[in-house]
Amino acid sequence: MGGRLNVYENPVTVKFLKHVSAAARAYSSKLPILTVELVSLRVSQINGCGFCTDMHIKEATHHGESTLRLGLVAVWRETNVFTEAERAALELAEQGTRLADGAEGITDEAWQNAAKHYDEDGLGALVSLISFMNTVNRMNVLTKQHGGDYQVGWLTQW
């Protein structure tokens, strides 16, 4: 994986990743897998995380996502290929990720829109997913983990 520090071999970061990955399992059964992958991809794009962008494109493709929709995730507002539920999840992902840009966070309007499509467990899962992705994106960006070499299924070891 290379980079400044191989976070996938360093004992401290491996222990950390195992803990956060175990916590991430809490949302995995509450959302459709393709929603998880689309949200993960969008958060990773915003954060400039090449490793996670690579991973989530490959995992989404493996789960049946089309290359068209994957290519349009970055401009989802200007497309008609995403469901209303996916669009609500992508909006939460963007607002929850752009906090450092001086954004106010999740607006009431975005939250209410998401609540039309997701029950309380689904909303909790989205918040957890967005938080998790921001955490691992930052770790990868800090240590310059590069994309391109990810193999589908590798994530399951965590």
N, C-alpha and C positions, 0 to 999 in steps of 0.2 A: 504494500500500500504506500510505502515511502513517506515523504513529508518530513517535517521537523522532528516529529516524534511518532513512532508507530503506535497509535492508540489501540491497535488491535493485538499488540504483543506486550506492551508495557503493563506490568502487574497492577499498578495503581489504576490506570485508565480501564484496563480490562475488568477489574472488580467494579468500578463505577458503571461501566456500560452494561454489565450483567444485571446490576441492580435497577438501572433505569429501564432496561429492556424488559425485565420481569414486571415492572410497574406498568409498562406500556401494554402488556397483555390484557389489562383491564378494559381497554377500549376495543380490542380486536374483534370481539363477537357482537358488539353493539352497532357497528356500522358496516355497510356493504364494502367488500374488499376493494372494489374499484374506487369508491369514495375515499377510502383511506389512502390509496395510491395517488389519486388526483390531488388531494389536499397536501400530502407529503411532498409531491412534486412541486406544487406551487410555493409552499413555504421554502423549499430548498432553492428554487429559482430566485426568490426574493433575497435570500441570504447569501447567494452566490456560492452554494455548496456543490461543487462538481461531483464529489463522491456520492452524495445522496440523490442528486439529480439523475446521475447514471443509474443508481440502484433502483429508483422508483420508476423510471422509464422501463427498465428491463423487467421488474416485477409486475408492473401493470400490463405490459405486453404478454408476459407469461400467463396472466389471469384473463386474457382475452380483450384487453383494451386496444382500440384502433390507433394506428399511427396518426390519423387525422386528428382525433381528439387530443392525443398527447402533444401534438405540434401546436395545438390551439390553446392549451392551458394558460400560457402567459398572456393571452389576449381574450380570455373567456368572456368578458363583457361584450365584445364585439362579434360574438358568434351565436349560432343557434343550435349548437351540437350538444349542449349540456342540459340536463334536466333542471327544473326549478330547485329541487333539493340539492343537487350538486352545485348550482350557482350560489345558493345560500351558504353552503359549506365553504366554498371558495372565497366568498366575501368575508366570512368569519376568519378564515385563514389569513387573508391579506391584512385585515384590520388588526388581528392579534399579533401579526409579525412586524408590522410597520410602527410599532410603539416608539422606537428610537427616532423615527422621522418627525416626531412632534405631533403625531396623531393622537387623538383622544382615546384610542382603544376601540373596543367594540361599541358601536353606536346602538342606541335602543332600537332603531329601525332595523339594523342588520340582525340583532338578536331576535326581535319579534318575527322577522321573516324566517329565520332558521327554526324558530319554535313552531312554525306552521308545518314544517316537514320532519322534525325530529322531536321525539318525546324527551322527557327529562334525562333518561339514561343516554339517549343519543346526543343530547347537548353536552352532557358531562363527558361523553366519549370524544366529541369534537374538541372541547377545551383541552382535554388530556392529550389528544393527538397533536394539536397545534403546539402546546407547551413542550411536549417530548421532541417534536421535530426541531423546534427552535434550539433546544438544548444540544442535540446531537449535531445540528448544523454548525453551531458555534464551536463545538469541540473540533470538528473536522476543518473548519476554516482557520481556526487558531493554529492548528498543526499542519496546515497545507496538505490535507489528504486529497489526492487527485481522483477524478473520475476516469472511467474507461475500462477498468479491469474487473469490475464487479461481475460475479457469476450468480445467476438466479439460484435462490435457495440458501446462499451463504449466510444470510441474516438469521436463519433458523438455528444456528449454533449458539446464539445468545439467548 
